C-alpha cells in the first residue's frame, strides 16, 4: 500500500451520525471521501452532494468500488454482520459502529473473515480517545488513589427523539439497550479496570408496551472493582445526562458527560501523590480542602499510610463538546490508518475489544432474561 496516498472512505448509513463522522474523518489528510450509500435514497443523495461523491443505491455496490479502501458502517446493528462479511470478502477495511454484531456467533464469523482477508474490523469505541477518560486511565494506573473498589455508571438517556416505531425499540434489529448501547461502557470500563465478568443483570419494560427502556447490570473486574451499570432511555431530551463515579481506596473520581467533559478528584494524599494526580490531569491546580491534624500514620484496608491532606482537583479540557467528539473520532480513525499502513503500530482499539464488549453484553442479556 502507498503509505502517503489517502484512503478512500465509503460511508454506509447516511443519518445524522454518519454525516458527523464523514465530516470529521474527511478533515484528515489520510482520508478522502469516495462514496456513500443508504437504503433511503434521499439521505444518500443529500450527503453525496455535500461531499461531492457518488451515491450508491446498494451497499454492495459501494463496497465493490475500486476507489473505496475502508468502509464505515453506520447502520442499525442487525445489518452489521452481513455488511462486514461483504466488505471482508471484497478485501476492504471496516470501521464498524457499535455493537460489532448481534451476538458472539456472528462476531466470530465476521472477525474470522476479516483476519482471513487481512483487513481491519474494529468497533468505533470513541470513548477510548477522549482526554477525560484517558486522564482517568492514567490516574488508576498511577496508583495514587490506591485500588478502585466500586464504579457506578448512571446513563440517563433521552427517548424524546425515539418514537415507538424507531428501530431502536425493536430488539431484533438493535439487540436491545445492553447490546446496542451498553457495549460502549463495557469497553470503557474494561479499558480502565481490566476484563470483567457479569454477575447480575435486570431489564424493565415500559408499562403497556414491549419497549425495554431501563436495564441494569453488575460486573466484577479482574482487579476486584465491582461496576454497576444503569441505562435508562426515559428522559426528556434536554435532560440527557451521563455520570461515572469511581470509588477508590483513597478517594473518588467523578466524570460527567456522554462525551466526557469534566473530571473531579476528591482524595487523601501526601505531597508526592498530589503531584502525580495533577500530572495525570495536565498539570491542573491542586486545592487543599483539609489538613489532617493527627500527624501520625493511620491504617486503612490493612495498610498504614502517612497522608497529610485532603485535596480536590478539577480537570476540564479546553474544548467544547462538539470539538472534543470530533477530535476523538479523528484520532480513532487516524490510529487505525496508522496500523493499516504499518502493522507494527500498536492500536488503542483492536477487533478483540469489540468482541469482548459484546460478550459482556450478551451475558448480561442472558441473565436479564433468565
Secondary structure as UniProt FT lines:
FT   STRAND          7..12
FT   HELIX           16..25
FT   TURN            26..27
FT   TURN            29..30
FT   STRAND          31..37
FT   HELIX           41..51
FT   STRAND          54..56
FT   HELIX           59..64
FT   TURN            66..67
FT   STRAND          70..73
FT   HELIX           77..79
FT   HELIX           80..89
FT   TURN            90..91
FT   STRAND          93..96
FT   HELIX           104..117
FT   STRAND          121..123
FT   HELIX           126..129
FT   HELIX           131..142
FT   TURN            143..145
FT   STRAND          148..158
FT   TURN            160..161
FT   TURN            164..165
FT   HELIX           167..169
FT   HELIX           171..174
FT   HELIX           177..180
FT   HELIX           182..193
FT   STRAND          196..205
FT   TURN            207..208
FT   STRAND          212..221
FT   TURN            222..223
FT   STRAND          226..235
FT   HELIX           237..239
FT   STRAND          241..248
FT   TURN            249..250
FT   STRAND          251..256
FT   TURN            257..260
FT   STRAND          262..269
FT   HELIX           271..280
FT   TURN            281..282
FT   STRAND          287..291
FT   STRAND          298..300
FT   TURN            301..302
FT   STRAND          303..305
FT   STRAND          309..315
FT   HELIX           321..341
FT   TURN            343..344
FT   HELIX           351..369
//
